[in-house]
Amino acid sequence: MSASRDCGWEGRALTRLTIRWDKIPPEWLDRSIGYLQTHQRPPFLAIEDTERRAFIERFGEASQYGRLDWPPLLCREGTCLFDPAHAQVITPRSAR
């Protein structure tokens, strides 16, 4: 999953399927990540510093990954790369 617009470095550094997170309905983030994981397509979240708050506001209540409450794999040029496999799995409040 990528930033909501082209943030540059990840497009050059990764030769992966890119899905814009701002095009995914909040209730579909976990399903999308799960689908990719099940089909041997490990997802990563590339989130720009300027978009982090918007990402958390969009997905924080509906997704176990939406809070981005684990350390990123790396940060470069204002964009952080998160691996959902490293997330603490917590049931989202909306699913309780």
Beta strands, then each sheet from edge to edge (+ up, - down):
strand 1: 45-48
strand 2: 74-76
strand 3: 79-82
sheet 1: 1+ 3- 2+
end
